[in-house]
Amino acid sequence: MTTPLFAEIRDEILASGPIGLDRYMGLCLGHPVHGYYRTRDPLGARGDFVTAPEISQMFGELIGIWIAATWAAMGAPADLAIVELGPGRGTLMQDALRALARAAPDLRPALHLVETSPTLRAEQAARLSAAAPTWHERIETLPQAPMIAVANEFFDALPVRQFQRAERGWFERLVGLGPDGSALAFGLAAEPDTRITATGPNGVLMTLPGAALDLARALARRVVAGGGAVLAIDYGHARPGFGDSLQAVREHRFVPPLAEPGAADLTTHVDFSALGRAATAEGARLHGPVDQRDFLLALGLRERAERLGRDATPAQRDAITAAATRLTDTSRRGMGSLFKAMAFADPALHALPALPASRP
């Protein structure tokens, strides 16, 4: 499928040579005119994928409970900033704020949303107008204040670089043109990157999430300096590993990652171990990661589902049960074990709800 963005990528490759995967992902997702997140609402049955907040209100409500308990652990600062990175339609925060109002009625937080999509900002404004949010393109403009930040399915969409192991070292995986120039194709750089010293078998792929690590470091510096915590929930792995997790999704189906630039979502599995090392290197304390199932059950998902079911019709109770099962399913492709939850925080916070703290 030829897309408007393909012509721009093709012309760049013809002018300057193959591009890195990070550049390709950045263009596909964030191009100011043709970028995936700039041009559409990707969520829901009419979109390309569904996230946990869209599956059930219980997910966002439990995040609200987590925020309330974390705020109390911080000493209940009056000037708390609640931040969401990539807020989607605003569904998670809408549900979280409703639960937060019950759990911490004295809290009057300032809401800050880091979002680049005009389409999604309009959705967020419609749902969250009562909270008077402030929008940001980048975290650098967030206020210097005690902060609780939530990043649900955010780190997975940040650009990465990939390298393939060969006899002479690690060669960067690049995006170029196929033989007739009518399609994109993967290739390798002509020379190895001598800065990479990892070991691995020939042919294996290694992903370096540079943008995610930079963001984790910057957020960690903020909570170390000003107090607070950052909660990340995403699909990924808790231990280092090799392999290719790059995937593209369109209309709830997987498509080849190079086939429809700008028209499909592009993600990679999050390396939680690397994020944790980046955050702790800046002085933050690490909490988790744990499976999403364990995180939600520890926060009271089962009890919340039972409470909602008391006043529900039989059909509604079935839907509530199905949603809770979907969020905690530990089968091979289930959200319960594929998704992880992790936080990094001000080292003065020795305990956070539902997440075990690592050693200092």
RONUTOR-78575 format. One record per atom (N, C-alpha, C, O): residue in three letters; x, y, z. Coordinates in steps of 0.05 Angstrom, whole numbers, plus 5000, padded with zeros to 4 digits. Layout:
ALAXYZ...
This chain:
MET501749765000MET500050005000MET501850255000MET503450295018THR501450424980THR502950674979THR501450884996THR499050914993THR502951015013THR501851225030THR503151485024THR505251495012PRO501851715032PRO503151975027PRO505851995039PRO507652125028LEU506351865062LEU508951885075LEU511051725060LEU513451785061PHE510251515046PHE512251345031PHE513851515012PHE516351485011ALA512651704998ALA514051864978ALA516252034992ALA518452064981GLU515552145016GLU517552305030GLU519952135039GLU522252215038ILE519251895050ILE521451715059ILE523151625036ILE525551625038ARG521851555014ARG523351474990ARG525251694980ARG527551644974ASP524251944979ASP525852164970ASP528252204989ASP530452274979GLU527852185015GLU529952215034GLU532152005030GLU534452055031ILE531251755026ILE533151535021ILE534651574995ILE537151524994LEU533351664974LEU534651714949LEU536751934951LEU538851934939ALA536152134968ALA537952364971ALA540252304990ALA542452404985SER539752155011SER541752135032SER542551845040SER544351805056GLY541151645028GLY541751375035GLY539851255055GLY538151405065PRO540051005061PRO538250875080PRO538151015107PRO540151135115ILE535950995121ILE535551125147ILE535350915169ILE534750685164GLY535951005193GLY535750835217GLY532850775224GLY531050925216LEU532450565238LEU529650495246LEU528550715264LEU526150755264ASP530250845280ASP529251055297ASP528151285280ASP526051405287ARG529551355259ARG528551565241ARG525951475227ARG524051635225TYR525851225219TYR523451125206TYR521051135224TYR518851235217MET521351035249MET519151045268MET518351325275MET515951385277GLY520251505278GLY519651785284GLY517951905263GLY516052055269LEU518651855237LEU517051965215LEU514251835214LEU512251975211CYS514151575217CYS511551435214CYS509651525236CYS507251555230LEU510551565260LEU508751615282LEU508451915287LEU506252005296GLY510452075281GLY510352355289GLY510752565267GLY510952805273HIS510752485242HIS510952675220HIS508752885223HIS506452815228PRO509453145221PRO507453355227PRO504953355209PRO502953465217VAL505153235185VAL502853225167VAL501852945164VAL499352905165HIS503552755160HIS502752475153HIS503252275176HIS502752035172GLY504052365199GLY504652185221GLY502152045232GLY500052165233TYR502551795239TYR500251635248TYR498751765271TYR496251785270TYR500151865292TYR498751975315TYR497852265310TYR496352375326ARG498752385288ARG497952655282ARG495252665267ARG494052875265THR494452445255THR492352455236THR489852295243THR487852305228ARG489752165267ARG487451985272ARG487151935302ARG489051985318ASP484851825309ASP484351705335ASP484751405330ASP483051285317PRO486851285340PRO487451005333PRO486050795351PRO486350555346LEU484550895371LEU483450715391LEU480650615385LEU479150735370GLY480050385397GLY477250285396GLY476750105372GLY478450055355ALA474250015370ALA473349835349ALA473749955322ALA474349815302ARG473450215319ARG473750345293ARG476650425287ARG477250505265GLY478350395307GLY481150455304GLY482750215298GLY481850025284ASP485250215308ASP487049995302ASP487649815326ASP488449585322PHE487249905350PHE487849745373PHE486249845397PHE485150065397VAL486149685418VAL484749755443VAL486749735466VAL488249545468THR486649945483THR488349945507THR486749875532THR484249875531ALA488049825554ALA486749735578ALA484549935588ALA482449845596PRO485050195588PRO482950385597PRO480450365580PRO478250425590GLU480650285555GLU478350265538GLU476850005542GLU474549975535ILE478249805555ILE476949545560ILE475049575584ILE472949455584SER475949715605SER474349745629SER475049995644SER477350075646GLN472950115656GLN473350345674GLN475050255699GLN476250425711MET475049995705MET476449905729MET479449965728MET480650025748PHE480549945704PHE483449995701PHE484150275710PHE485850315727GLY482850475699GLY483450755707GLY482750805736GLY484250955749GLU480650685746GLU479950725774GLU482150625793GLU482750755813LEU483250395786LEU485450295802LEU487950465801LEU489450485820ILE488450585777ILE490650775775ILE490151015793ILE491951115806GLY487651095795GLY486951315813GLY487451245842GLY488451405857ILE486850995850ILE487450905877ILE490450905881ILE491450975903TRP491950815861TRP494950815863TRP495951095867TRP497751145884ILE494951285852ILE495851565855ILE495251665883ILE496951795895ALA492851605893ALA492051705920ALA493951595941ALA494851745959ALA494651335940ALA496351215960ALA499251315957ALA500651355977THR500051365932THR502751465928THR502951755938THR505051835950TRP500951915933TRP500852195943TRP501052195974TRP502552355985ALA499552015987ALA499752006016ALA502551926025ALA503552036045ALA503751736011ALA506551656018ALA508551886015ALA510551886028MET507952065997MET509652295992MET509352516014MET510852706014GLY507452476032GLY506952676052GLY504652866044GLY504453086056ALA503052796024ALA500752956015ALA501453236007ALA500253426018PRO503353285989PRO504053555981PRO501653695968PRO500253575951ALA501253945975ALA498954095965ALA499254175935ALA497354205921ASP501754195926ASP502354285899ASP502854055880ASP504554085861LEU501553825884LEU502153595867LEU501253645838LEU499153755833ALA503053555819ALA502353555791ALA501853265783ALA503653095787ILE499553205771ILE499052945760ILE499552965730ILE498453145716VAL501252795720VAL502152805692VAL501352545678VAL501852325690GLU500252555654GLU499952315638GLU501452345612GLU501152555598LEU503052155605LEU504552145580LEU502951985560LEU502451745564GLY502252105538GLY500651965518GLY497851885528GLY497351645531PRO496152085534PRO493652025548PRO491451895531PRO489251855541GLY491951845506GLY489851725489GLY487451905487GLY487652135480ARG485151785492ARG482651945491ARG482052085518ARG480052235520GLY483752045537GLY483252155564GLY481651975581GLY480852055603THR481151735572THR479451545587THR480651455613THR479351455634LEU483251385612LEU484551305637LEU484451525658LEU483651475681MET485151765650MET485251975670MET482452055680MET482152135703GLN480452045662GLN477752095671GLN476851905693GLN475751985713ASP477451645689ASP476751445709ASP478451475734ASP477451445756ALA481051535730ALA482851565753ALA482051805770ALA482051785795LEU481352025758LEU480552265774LEU477952215789LEU477652325811ARG476152065777ARG473652005792ARG474251845817ARG473151895838ALA475951645814ALA476651485838ALA478351645857ALA478151605881LEU480051815847LEU481851975864LEU480152165881LEU480852215904ALA478052275870ALA476352465885ALA475152325909ALA474652455930ARG474552065907ARG473451915930ARG475651835949ARG475251845974ALA477951755939ALA480051655956ALA481651875970ALA482651835992ALA481852105957ALA483452325968ALA481952585964ALA482752755947PRO479752635978PRO478052865973PRO479453135978PRO478553335967ASP481553135993ASP482953385999ASP484953455977ASP486053675977LEU485453275959LEU487453325938LEU486253495916LEU484153425905ARG487653705908ARG486853875885ARG489153895866ARG490554095865PRO489653685851PRO492153675835PRO491853855810PRO489653905800ALA494153935800ALA494354055773ALA494753835753ALA496653675756LEU493253825732LEU493353615712LEU494953705688LEU494353915676HIS496953545680HIS498653615657HIS498753375638HIS499253145647LEU498253415613LEU498053205593LEU500253245572LEU500353465559VAL501953045567VAL503953065547VAL502852925522VAL502652675521GLU502153075502GLU500752975479GLU501353145454GLU501353395456THR502053015432THR502753165407THR500453155387THR500553305368SER498552975390SER496452935370SER494153145373SER492953145394PRO493653315353PRO491353495355PRO488753345358PRO486953435372THR488453115344THR485952965345THR485452855373THR483252875383LEU487552745386LEU487252635413LEU486952855433LEU485652825454ARG488253085429ARG487853305448ARG484953395449ARG483953465470ALA483653395426ALA480853465426ALA479153265442ALA477353345456GLU479753005439GLU478352805455GLU478952845485GLU477052825501GLN481352895492GLN482052935520GLN480653185531GLN479753175554ALA480553395515ALA479253635525ALA476253585531ALA475153695550ALA474953425514ALA472153365518ALA471653215544ALA469653255558ARG473453035551ARG473052865574ARG474152995600ARG473052935622LEU476153165598LEU477553255622LEU477353555627LEU478953675641SER475353685614SER475153975616SER474854065645SER475854275653ALA473453905662ALA473053995689ALA475654005705ALA475854145725ALA477653845696ALA480253845710ALA482054065700ALA484354095710ALA481254215680ALA482854435669ALA485754355662ALA487554465673PRO486054155645PRO488854055640PRO490454265624PRO489454435610THR493154235628THR495054385612THR496454185594THR497353975603TRP496654245568TRP497954065549TRP500854145544TRP501654375545HIS502453935539HIS505253975533HIS506053805509HIS505153575506GLU507853905493GLU509053745472GLU511353575482GLU511853355472ARG512753675503ARG515053535514ARG515053555544ARG513753735555ILE516553385557ILE516653385586ILE518153625597ILE517953695620GLU519853745580GLU521453975589GLU519854205599GLU520754375615THR517354235590THR515654455598THR513854395622THR512254565630LEU514054155633LEU512554085657LEU513554255680LEU515854335681PRO511754315699PRO512554485722PRO514554345740PRO514554095742GLN516154495754GLN518054395773GLN516454375800GLN516454555816ALA515254135804ALA513554095827ALA513453805834ALA514153635817PRO512653725858PRO512253445863PRO510353325842PRO508353445835MET511053085832MET509652985808MET509152685811MET510852535820ILE506752605803ILE506152325798ILE505452305768ILE503452425759ALA507052155754ALA506652125725ALA505751845718ALA506651645730VAL503951815699VAL502951555689VAL503551535659VAL502951715644ALA504751315652ALA505351255624ALA504250985617ALA505650785621ASN501850965606ASN500650715599ASN500850685569ASN499850845553GLU502250465560GLU502750415532GLU503850665518GLU502850765498PHE505950775530PHE507351005519PHE510150945510PHE510951015488PHE511650805526PHE514450755520PHE514750565495PHE516750575481ASP512750405490ASP512950215468ASP512950345441ASP513950225421ALA511950595439ALA511850725413ALA514150925409ALA514151065389LEU516050935427LEU518351115423LEU520350985404LEU520750745405PRO521651145387PRO523451035367PRO525850875379PRO526850945400VAL526550665365VAL528850495374VAL530750465350VAL530050505327ARG533150385357ARG535150285337ARG535449985340ARG535249885362GLN536049855318GLN536549565319GLN539149505306GLN540049635287PHE540449295316PHE543049205306PHE543048905303PHE541848755319GLN544348805282GLN544548515278GLN547448425281GLN549348555271ARG547748205295ARG550448095300ARG551447945276ARG550047785264ALA554047995268ALA555347845247ALA558247785256ALA558947865278GLU559747665239GLU562547585247GLU564147825255GLU565747805273ARG563748055242ARG565448285247ARG564348475267ARG565448685272GLY562048405280GLY560948575300GLY557948625296GLY556548475283TRP557048845307TRP554148925306TRP553749125284TRP554949345284PHE551949065265PHE551349235242PHE548549355246PHE546649205251GLU548249615243GLU545649745247GLU543749655225GLU544449645201ARG541249595233ARG539149535214ARG537949785204ARG537149965219LEU537849815177LEU537050055164LEU534650005147LEU534049785139VAL533250225140VAL530950215122VAL531750345096VAL532550575095GLY531650195075GLY532350295048GLY530150215028GLY527850165036LEU530850215003LEU528950154982LEU529449874971LEU531749784969GLY527349744963GLY527549484950GLY528749504922GLY529349734913PRO529049284908PRO530449284882PRO529349474861PRO530849594846ASP526649504860ASP525549674839ASP524749944850ASP523550114835GLY525350004875GLY524750264887GLY521850324893GLY521250544901SER520150124891SER517250164895SER516450094924SER514050134931ALA518249984940ALA517549904967ALA519949934985ALA522249954975LEU519449955011LEU521649965030LEU522649685037LEU521149495035ALA525149675045ALA526349415052ALA528449455074ALA529649665075PHE528849255091PHE530849265111PHE533549185099PHE533749025080GLY535649305109GLY538449235102GLY540149295126GLY539249365147LEU542849265122LEU544749305143LEU546749515135LEU547349545111ALA547749665155ALA549949855149ALA552349705138ALA552749465142ALA554049855123ALA556349735110ALA558549655131ALA560049465126GLU558649805153GLU560749755172GLU559549715200GLU557449825206PRO560849565217PRO559749515244PRO560049765261PRO561749935256ASP558349775282ASP558549995302ASP560349895324ASP559649725340THR562750005325THR564749905343THR564249985372THR565649895390ARG562250155377ARG561650245404ARG560050025419ARG559950035444ILE558949835405ILE557249635418ILE559049395425ILE560349275407THR559049325450THR560849105459THR559348865469THR560548675480ALA556748855466ALA555148625475ALA555948375460ALA556948385437THR555448145473THR555947895460THR553347765452THR551247815465GLY553347605431GLY550947475422GLY551547305398GLY553547355384PRO549847115391PRO550246935368PRO549947085342PRO548447285341ASN551347005321ASN551047125295ASN548147105285ASN546846905288GLY547247325273GLY544547335262GLY542547455281GLY540347525272VAL543147465307VAL541147565326VAL540847865324VAL542748005318LEU538347955330LEU537848245331LEU537748345359LEU536848215378MET538848595363MET538748725389MET537449005385MET538049145366THR535649065403THR534249325402THR535349515423THR535549435446LEU535949755415LEU536949965433LEU534850185435LEU534550335416PRO533450205457PRO531250395460PRO532250675469PRO531550755491GLY533850805453GLY535051055462GLY533151265471GLY533651395491ALA530951305456ALA529051515464ALA527751455490ALA527351635507ALA527051205495ALA525851125520ALA527751165543ALA526951255565LEU530251095539LEU532251115561LEU532751415567LEU532951485591ASP532851585547ASP533251865552ASP530851985568ASP531252145586LEU528451895560LEU526151995574LEU526051895603LEU525452045622ALA526751645607ALA526851535635ALA528851685652ALA528251745675ARG531151745641ARG533151905656ARG532052175663ARG532352265686ALA530852315644ALA529852585649ALA527552575670ALA527552745688LEU525752385668LEU523652365688LEU524752295716LEU523852395736ALA526752115716ALA527952045742ALA529252285755ALA528952315779ARG530652445739ARG531852685751ARG529752865763ARG530252995784ARG527452885751ARG525353055761ARG524252955788ARG523853115806VAL523752695790VAL522552605815VAL524652595837VAL523952615861VAL527152555830VAL529252565851VAL529552845862VAL529852885886ALA529353045844ALA529753325852ALA527253435865ALA527453585885GLY524853365855GLY522453495864GLY520553325879GLY518553415890GLY521053065881GLY519252875894GLY517252755875GLY516352885856GLY516452505881GLY514352385866GLY515152115854GLY517151995862ALA513552025834ALA514051765822ALA512951765794ALA511251925787VAL514051575778VAL513151535751VAL512251245748VAL513851065754LEU509751195740LEU508650925737LEU508550865707LEU507251015692ALA509850655699ALA509850565671ALA508550295669ALA509350105682ILE506550275651ILE505250025646ILE505349975616ILE504450145600ASP506449745608ASP506749705579ASP507249405574ASP507649255593TYR507149325549TYR507849055543TYR510849035537TYR511949205523GLY512148835548GLY514948805545GLY516048585563GLY514648405571HIS518648605568HIS520048395583HIS521648515606HIS522548735605ALA521748355627ALA523048455652ALA526048385652ALA527448495669ARG527048225634ARG529848145633ARG531048215606ARG529548205586PRO533648275605PRO534848335579PRO534648085560PRO534547855569GLY534448145534GLY534347925515GLY534648025487GLY534548265481PHE535047835468PHE535347895440PHE532747825426PHE530947695437GLY532547915401GLY530247855384GLY528848095373GLY529448325382ASP527148055354ASP525748275340ASP522848285349ASP521348105343SER522148505364SER519348535372SER518048765358SER515848845365LEU519348865337LEU518049085321LEU515448975309LEU515448765296GLN513249125312GLN510749035299GLN509149275291GLN509349495302ALA507549235271ALA505649435261ALA502849325262ALA502349095256VAL500949495270VAL498149415273VAL496349605258VAL496649855260ARG494549505242ARG492549665229ARG489949515228ARG489749285221GLU487849645237GLU485149525239GLU485149265254GLU483949065246HIS486649265277HIS486749045295HIS488148795283HIS487648575293ARG489748835263ARG491248615251ARG494148695247ARG494748935243PHE495848505250PHE498648555245PHE499248585215PHE498148435199VAL500848785208VAL501648825180VAL504648855180VAL505848915200PRO505948815157PRO508848855155PRO509649135163PRO508349325154PRO511749165180PRO512449425191PRO513249635170PRO512949875175LEU514149555146LEU514949745126LEU512849785104LEU513249935086ALA510549645106ALA508649645084ALA506949895082ALA506149975060GLU506250025105GLU504250245105GLU505250475122GLU503950535142PRO507450595116PRO508550805133PRO506551035138PRO505551155119GLY506051095163GLY504251305170GLY501351215173GLY499751365184ALA500750975164ALA497950885165ALA497550655185ALA495350565189ALA499750565197ALA499650345217ALA501150425242ALA503050585240ASP500350315265ASP501750365290ASP504250205290ASP504249965282LEU506450315300LEU508950175302LEU509850165331LEU509850375345THR510549935342THR511449915369THR513549695372THR513949535354THR514949705394THR516749485402THR516249415431THR515349585446HIS516949175439HIS516649105467HIS518549275484HIS520849325477VAL517549355507VAL519149525525VAL521049355541VAL520349145552ASP523549445542ASP525649315558ASP525649445586ASP526949655590PHE524149325604PHE523849445631PHE526449445647PHE526949625663SER528149245642SER530649235656SER532349475648SER533749595665ALA532449545622ALA533949775613ALA532850035624ALA534250215632LEU530150055624LEU528950305635LEU529650325665LEU530250545674GLY529550105679GLY530150115708GLY533050205713GLY533550365731ARG534950095696ARG537750175700ARG538050475694ARG539550605708ALA536750575673ALA536950855666ALA535951035689ALA537151235696ALA533750955701ALA532551115723ALA534251105748ALA534751315760THR535150865755THR536750845780THR539450975777THR540651065797ALA540450995753ALA543051135748ALA542751435755ALA544751565760GLU540351535754GLU539851815761GLU539051855791GLU538352075799GLY539251635806GLY538651655835GLY535851575843GLY535251585867ALA534151495824ALA531451415831ALA531451135844ALA533250975839ARG529351085859ARG528850815871ARG526950665852ARG524950775844LEU527550415846LEU525950255828LEU523950085844LEU524649975865HIS521550065834HIS519449905845HIS518249725823HIS517149835804GLY518549465826GLY517749285805GLY520049225786GLY522349285793PRO519449125762PRO516849085750PRO515448825760PRO516748645770VAL512848835757VAL511148595762VAL509248565739VAL508748755724ASP508148325737ASP506048275716ASP503648455722ASP502948515745GLN502348545700GLN499948705703GLN497848565720GLN496448695736ARG497548305717ARG495648155733ARG496148205762ARG494348265777ASP498648165771ASP499248185799ASP498848475809ASP497848515831PHE499548665792PHE499148955800PHE496249015804PHE495549135824LEU494548945785LEU491749015787LEU490348865809LEU488648975823LEU490948605813LEU489748455835LEU490548565862LEU488948585880ALA493048655864ALA493948765890ALA492549035896ALA492249105919LEU491749175875LEU490349425879LEU487349385883LEU485949585890GLY486349145880GLY483549085886GLY481749045862GLY479349105864LEU482848955840LEU481148915816LEU478848725822LEU476548775814ARG479448495835ARG477348305840ARG475048425857ARG472748385851GLU475848575877GLU473848695895GLU472248905880GLU469848935884ARG473549055863ARG472149265848ARG470249145828ARG468049245824ALA471048925815ALA469248785797ALA466748685811ALA464548705801GLU467148575835GLU464848475850GLU463048695858GLU460548665857ARG464148925866ARG462549155874ARG460849255850ARG458549315853LEU462049285827LEU460649375804LEU458449175796LEU456249255787GLY458948915800GLY457048715792GLY454548705809GLY452548605800ARG454648815834ARG452348795851ARG449948945840ARG447648855843ASP450449175827ASP448249335817ASP447849305787ASP446449465775ALA449049095776ALA449049065747ALA446948865738ALA446148695754THR446148875713THR444448665701THR446148425696THR448648445696PRO444948195691PRO446647955684PRO448448005661PRO450747915661ALA447548135640ALA449248195617ALA451548375625ALA453848335616GLN451048575642GLN453148755651GLN455148615668GLN457548665666ARG454148435686ARG456048275702ARG457848105685ARG460248075691ASP456747985664ASP458347825646ASP460547995633ASP462847915630ALA459748245625ALA461748425612ALA463948505632ALA466248525624ILE463148555657ILE465148635678ILE467048405682ILE469548445684THR465948155685THR467747925689THR469547885665THR471947825669ALA468547915641ALA470147875617ALA472348085615ALA474648015608ALA471748335623ALA473848545623ALA476048485643ALA478348515637ALA475248405667ALA477248345688ALA478948115679ALA481348115684THR477747915666THR479347685656THR481247775635THR483547685634ARG480347945617ARG482048035595ARG484448185606ARG486648155595LEU484048345626LEU486248505637LEU488348335652LEU490648415655THR487448095662THR489247935679THR489947665666THR491247505679ASP488947605642ASP489447355629ASP492447305626ASP493947475616THR493447075634THR496247005633THR496946805611THR499046685611SER495046765592SER495746595569SER497846735552SER498646955558ARG498746595532ARG501046685516ARG500746975506ARG502647125507ARG498447045497ARG498047315487ARG496247485506ARG495247695498GLY495847395530GLY494147535549GLY495547785560GLY498047795562MET493947975568MET495048225579MET496248185607MET497948345615GLY495247985621GLY496047955649GLY499047915653GLY500148015673SER500347765636SER503247715639SER504847855618SER507247915623LEU503747905594LEU505248045573LEU505748335582LEU507948445576PHE503848455596PHE504148735605PHE505448735633PHE504848565649LYS507148925637LYS508548965663LYS507949235674LYS507149425660ALA508149255700ALA507949515714ALA510449565730ALA511449385743MET511549805728MET513949885742MET513850175749MET512650335734ALA515050255771ALA515250535778ALA518150595786ALA519550425797PHE518950845781PHE521350945793PHE520751205806PHE519151365796ALA522051255829ALA521051465846ALA523351595862ALA525651505861ASP522651815875ASP524251945895ASP525351725914ASP523751575925PRO527951715919PRO528951505937PRO527851515965PRO528051325980ALA526651745973ALA525451765999ALA522951596001ALA522051536023LEU521751525978LEU519351355978LEU520251055979LEU521050945959HIS520150946003HIS521150666006HIS519150455998HIS519850235992ALA516550535996ALA514550335989ALA512350475972ALA511550705978LEU511550345951LEU509350435934LEU507250215932LEU507949975934PRO504750275929PRO502650075928PRO503049875905PRO503449955882ALA502749625912ALA502649395892ALA505249355877ALA505349195858LEU507449485885LEU509949455871LEU512149415892LEU512649595908PRO513649195891PRO515849155910PRO518149335903PRO518849365879ALA519449445923ALA521749625918ALA524249455915ALA524549245928SER525949545897SER528549415893SER530449505915SER529849695930ARG532649375918ARG534649465937ARG535849725929ARG536249775905PRO536449905948PRO537650165942PRO540350125927PRO541650325920
